[in-house]
Amino acid sequence: MINIRRSNERGGGNHGWLNTRHTFSFDQYYDPKFMGFRSLRVINEDVVAPGEGFPTHPHRDMEIITYVLEGALEHKDSLGTGSVIRPGDGQRMSAGRGIRHSEMNPSPTEAVHLLQIWIMPDKQDHDPSYEQKAFPEAEKRGKLRLIAGPDGKDGSVTIHQDAKLYVTLLSPGQEVNHELAKGRHAWLQVAKGTVELNGKPLEQGDGAAVSDEPKLSIKGTKDAEVLLFDLA
């Protein structure tokens, strides 16, 4: 079963400094039919204006992944971390029992385009922590690259949940396949371009909830960047 969440059905809006679209209920957007999928709680597509961003604020008990598509995002947190997240990076912040952080666009001229992802942890009160790694384009071109998972496999960043996040870059006609183990589910998010998922067309911003499908075929129909979550 594949249930498609179309881009134009998402919540959010343009606030001037921030143009945001919410796949699931978030902040002032509430839809009881879209409160998340399995352990996946938030996918926000954000475009942040030059010099703007999210000032220091608290979180707890959430695995937060920032995936930058264009531009750069400057991260600072109460652990003393200071980093710049760029396209191709895998980054996660485990809020655990409490962390404060900011995410700002350091460019005075260019917007930053990103996906903000929240995954519910396997339990509360983990130690807060931060991890960031670069994943070269060649590792994602025409293949599914694991960038986040529960055990750091293949050099991925580690999250406190039985969930895996893969990324692929596809040219028109390129295809990747993923097998879902029995009882597993998937969410596919099209970050850029267009693809077909088991023959169903998906465009930029579209998402799809997948259950009871043993094999997923993802085929590029235009140059595409796709995120695939394999979920318990």
Buried (B, 14 or more C-beta within 10 A) or exposed (E): EBEBBEBEBBBBEEEEBBBBBBBBBBEEBEEEEBEBBBBBBBBBBBBBBBEBBBEEEEBBBBBBBBBBBEBBBBBBBEBEBEBEBBBBBBBBBBBBEEBBBBBBBBBEEEBBBBBBBBBBBBEEEBEBBBBBBEBEEEBBEEBBBBBBBBEBEEEBBBBBBBBBBBBBBBEEEBEBEBEBEEEBBBBBBBBBBBBBBBEEEBBBBBBBBBBEBEEBBBBBBEEBBBBBBBBB
